[in-house]
Amino acid sequence: MVTGVASGTETIESDEELPGIRKSEAAPARAFGAVGGHPLFIERASGQYLFDIDDNRYLDYIGSWGPMILGHAEPRVIDAIVRAAEKGTSYGAPTENESHLAELIMQAVPSIERVRLVNSGTEATMSAIRVARGATGRAKIVKFAGCYHGHVDSLLVAAGSAAATLGVPDSPGVTLGVSADTIVLNYNDSEAVALLFDAHGHEIAAVILEPIVGNMGTVLPTESFLQTLRQETLKHGAILIFDEVMTGFRVAYGGAQSIFRIEPDMTTLGKIVGGGLPLAAYGGKADIMDQVMPAGKIYQAGTLAGNPLATAAGATTLEILRDEPPYQQLETLGELLGSGLENAAAQVGIPARMQRVGSMMTLFFSESWVTDWPSADRCHRKRFSDYFWGLIEHGVYMPCSQFEALFFSARHTREDIEQTIAAAEKVLASMASH
């Protein structure tokens, strides 16, 4: 049921010894930079739980930022990894399991007629953009403010207005030249999409978007927005790319495109598709993908792409999701958790909006629905920080940014959800009294 950035390193400077905490370097999202303070260092995980280096236990609502839909250390996945490792960890040659995983992906996502395996979501989106440019002979790419597609130079750009603008680099090291062919629009702005294509449709190679955004919090597309994107790209010969690194096999077995019944030309996948190991994929229509070497002239390769450990974990995970689908259970618990958290805020007079699809959701500390980056940017960051740290004190590990989606797994129980809601009620009540 549908209801209505993390890369690089950051040094943590402190001599203070705190539970679960050590001085180190970490990716910004892991470093708790969005909420201040020190990150927790995790020693192990099992099922729905994380354990830090001081053996404190937390109910986990990150799931390694999405992949752990079956829970941590799922025995069948671990067994598959061990069996694969016993045979060797890398061959530099094709394997049967690589083809098996590709077949599972194509069966689950009918728009993918050909698929290539890579090592990360960033590699998948980078490759998809290159293929789109090579296939169309065009240079310009359209993305949407608030959608994160990995640390690809040409995609590390954002804009703060609904007007189409040339991309301004969002990170040192990204040059104006690299980003000049990236056009940024606001998510859900159908009119801006139509106007852009009327003016520049013949120059646009591709449009890339998260069909359900997870990187400014969970933001849903309008039907008219998706329909406009599909119509305009078809009309002008541009390639529509759905970045389902986060939503693939999470919101449904066939991803967000199976919910909205919009068929993109290309799709990128990651996270769940690797079963918790480094693996991602990109694929699409045969006439597009057949232009990649060795069938075509567009180059893409990777020494560890299709690694036997990762394909074993990924194939086993997808088989379990296919044969023992947890999606109805996740929807039931998602409805309970989503309504419980939103009601907990409402009961103490704290404005908050819950936006959710299945087991992917965000509680926005906002008086209005979040539909794009400008509305996300108006959320109350300090309130979210207080909420996050309060839940940590109650043993509940939520995403450390207002602009990250939370995820839970098939191992979470109704009791876990009720415990989480009870903790949130206490935290929010304390926040309201101060």
N, C-alpha and C positions, 0 to 999 in steps of 0.2 A: 504494500500500500504506500502511495506517495502522499505525504502531508507537507501542509504548508505553514616563509619559504625555507625549504630546509636543505641547504647544501653549503659546503665550505666549512671552515673551522673558526672557532672562537675560543680564546684562552680564558679560563676561569681563574681569576687572581684572588686567592684568599689563603691565609694560613690557618683558618678556623677548621677544627675537626668536628664534623656533624655526622649524624647517622646516615649511612649509605652514601657518603659524599667524599670525594677525593679531588685534589687539584688535577686538572687534565685539560685536554682539548676535546671539543665535541662539535658536532654540527649545531647550528643555531637553535633549531627546534629542540634538540636534545639538551642543549645547554640552559634551557629555561630562560632564555633571553627575553622572551615575551612577557614573563611574569616576575622577573627579578629573582635573585637568590641563586642557590646552588642546585645543580642537577642531582638526581639520585643515580647511583651506580648499581647496576643490576648484576647479580651473581648467577641467577638461574631462573627458570620459569617452568611452570607445569599447569596444564589445563587453562584455567581462567586466572591464574595467579602469577605475579612477579615476586621475586625475593631479592632484596638488595644485599649489599655486601656485609651488612650487620644483621642479616636474617629477618628483617622486617618484611611482612607479607602484605601485598596490595592486590585488590581486585583490579584487573587490568582492562582498561577501556581504550587502549591504543592498538594492541595486537600487532606490534612492530609496524605501526602506521598502516595497518590494513591486511597484511597477508595471512594472519593466523586465524582464519575463519573456523578452522577445526579445533582451535585451542593450541596452546604451546605443547611441544614434544608429543604430538599425536603418535601413538605407538606404531601404527602402520606406516606412517611417513618416515619415522626414524628407522624402522626396519628396512625400508626401501633404500634409504641413504646408506646404511651400513652395508647392505648387500652390494650396492654399486661401488662403494669405496673399496671393498675387499677385492674387486676386480681391477682396480686402477682408477685414478682420479681424473685423467685427461688423456686423450688419444691423438687429438689433432686429425681425426678422421670421422666419417659419419657413423652413427650408431642406430640400432633398431629402435631404441627408446626415444631417440630424437624424432624419428618419423611417427612413432606412436603418439607422442605429445602433440605434434602438429596435427595429426588426425583428430585427436580429441578437441583441439581448439576449433578446427574447421567444422566439426559436427555441432559444436555448441553455438557458434557464431556464423550463421549462413552467409553473411556478407563477406566473410574471409574465404576466398577461393584459393589463395596461395598465402603461405606464411613463412616468415624467416625468424629464427630465434637469435636473440642478442642477450646481453648481460644485465641491462638495467633499463628502467623506464626512460632515462635520458637518451640512451642509445636508440631506443625504439622511436622516440619522437624526432630525434636528429635524423635518423635514417628515413623516416616517413617524409619529412620535409624535403630531403635531397631527392627522393624518388619522385615526389610530386613536381618539383622543379624540373627534373630531368624528363619526366613524362610529358609535361605541358610546354616546355621550352620557355617558361615564364619565370619571373624573379620574385614577385611580391607575395607575401604571406599575410593573412589576416588572423589575428588572435584577439582575445578579449581580456580586458583589465580584470585582474583577480584570478585568472586561470594560470596555473603554474604547470609547465610542461618539461620540468627538468632544467638543469643548468646548461642548456644549449645557448650559445652566444646570441643567435638571432631571435631567441624566444625570451631572453631575460630583459624584457621591456614591458612597460605598463603606461597607462595614461589616466588622467583624472577627469576627463570630460567625455560627453557622448559623441562629440565630433571626431571624425577620423583624423588622426594625427600621425606624423612620422614617429616611429618608435624612438624614445630616448633611452639610452642604456641604463639599466637598473643596477649595474654592478661595475666597479672598477675592473678594467681589463677587457670590457666589451666596447669595441670601437663604434663610433658613429657610422662608419662605412658598413660594418656588419649588420647593424640594426636598421639601416636606412630603408631596407626593403620590407620591414615589418610594420604593418598598419594595425593600430590598436583601436578597438571600439568597446563600448560598454556592453556587458552581457545583457541579454534580453531586450536589446534595442533593435527591433525589427526594421524600423524606419531607417536607421543609420545604415544597416546592412544593404537595404534596397538602394538607397542613395549612392552608397559607395560603388556598388556593382554597376549602376547606371553610368557612373563617371569613369570607372577604372576596371571594369570587368575583364577587358581584354588583356590586362596586365597581371591579373591575379592567378597565381599557380594553385593556391590552396587556402582553405579556411580550417583552422585547427581549434578545437574547443573541448572542454570537459562537458559531456552531455548532462551530467549532474556534477556541479562544482564541489570539490572538497577542499580546495586550497585558499578559499576565503571563508571557510566554514561551509556547511552544506547549503547550497543554493540550487534551486530547481529551475529548469527552463520553462518558459511558457510554450504552449503548443504553436502559437503563431511564430515565435522566434525560430523554433526548429524547422517548421514548414518553410519559412522564408529562406533560411540557409540552404535547405535542400533544393528549393525552386531556383534560387539565384545561381547556385553553383552549377546546376544542370544547364541552365539557360546560357551561361557564359563559359562553359567548358572548364570550370575550376574543380579541383578535387576537394571533397569534404572529408576531413579527418576527425574521427572521434577518438579523443584520448581517454581510453577506458583502463588506464593503468590502475586507477583506484576503484572504479565501479565494475570492472570486468569480473564476473563470477562472485561479486559481493552483493550487489542489489538484486541480481537474478543470475541464474546459470548462464543465460545468454547476454548478460550485461544490460546496460541502460538502453541500448538500441532495441532490445527485445521488449522492454516496457513501453517505449514510446513509438515503436514500430516505424522508426526512421532508419533506413539502410544507408550508412555512409559508404564512401568509396574506399576508404582505408580506415584501419583501426589499430591503435597501439594498446598493448596489454602488458601488465607487470604484476608485482606483488603476489596475489593469490596464485597466478599461473605458474610461479616458481615454487610454491609450497613452502615459502620461508627461506629459500636459497636464492642467490643472485641469478635471476633469469627474467627475461622479458621477451616480447614478440611484437612484430608489426606485420600486417598483412592487408589484403584487400582483393579487389577485382583482379582476375587473371591477366587482363590486358595491361594493367598497370604494373603488377608484380613481375610479369614476364620480362620487363625491361631492366631488371636487376641481374647482374652477372651471376652465373655464367650464361644464362639464357639471353640476357641483354647486355647493355653497355654501362649501366649505372653501377658504380662500385660500392660494395659494402662487405666487410669481413670482420672476423674477430676470433682470435686464437681459442678463447674459452667459450665461445658461443655454442650452445647446445651441450654444455658440460654434462657428463654422465651422472654426476651427483644431483645436479639441479634438475635434469630431466626426470630422474627417478622420483624426486620429491614432488615435482610439478604434476607428473602423470598420475601418481598415486592420489594426490589431493583432488585432481579433477575427476578421477574415477569414483572416489568416495562421494563427492558432491553430486555426481550424476546418479549414482546407484542408491545413495541414502540422502536425498536432498534435505537440507536443514532449513530451507527458506520459510516454510510456514511457521516453524518454531521461532525463528529469528524475527519474523513479523509480529508474532504474538508478544514476545518479550520486548520487542522494540516499541510497540504501542504502549505497553505497561511502563517502560522506562521513560519514554518521551513525555507522556501525559503526566507521569509522576513528578518529573523534574520541573515541568512548566507549572504545574499546580503548586508545587512547593514554593516557587518564586511568587506566584500570584497571591498565595495565602498571607504573605508578609509584605505585600505591596511593592515588590521589586519588579519593574518592567522587564519582561523576558519573552522571547519568541522561540519556540521549538520548531526546527525544520528537519524533516526526517524522510528517509527512504529505507525501509527495512531496518537493518542493523547498522546503518550509517546515519549520523545525526549531529546536530549542533544546537546547543542552547545559546541563543544570541541575547546578550544583555542590551536590549533595544526596545523602544516603544513601537517600532514599525517592522513589518516584514522585510527581510533582506533579499533583494532581487538582483543586485549588482555590486560592484566595488564601492561606489559612493555611499550606498546605504549600509554596507558592511562597515565602512570606515567610521560611521557614526556610532558604533557600538561603544559601550562603557568599558574601556580596557581595565581600569582600576578595579571595577566591580568583579570582572572576570578573574583578575589576579587573586582577589580575596577568596573567591569561590574555589579556585584551584587549590590554593594552599590549605584552605579549610578542609577540603576533601582528602588531601594527602594526610592530614593529621588523623583522619578517620579511616585510613587504610584504603582509600579509593584513588586510583591512579588515572586521572583524566588527561587529555591532551593539554599541553601547557600553553596553548595559544587560543585566543578567541577565534582565530581564523584557521583552525584545523578541525576536521571532523573527528568524532569519536567512533570507535568500532567495538563491537563485542562478538563473542564467538559462540559456537554451538555447545561449548562446555559450560557457559554461564547458565545458571538455574534461576527459577523464579525467586528463590530465597536470596540469591545474589542481587537480583534487581531490587527486591524489596529492601535489602540492607543498604543498597546504594541510595535509594530514595529517602530512607530514614536519615542517612548521613547528610544528604543534601538539605533536608528540612532543618536539621540542626544548624548547619553552616549558614544557610540563607536567613534563618531567624536571628542568628548572631549578627550577621551583616546589617540587617534591618534595624537592629537595636543600637547600632553605633552611629 
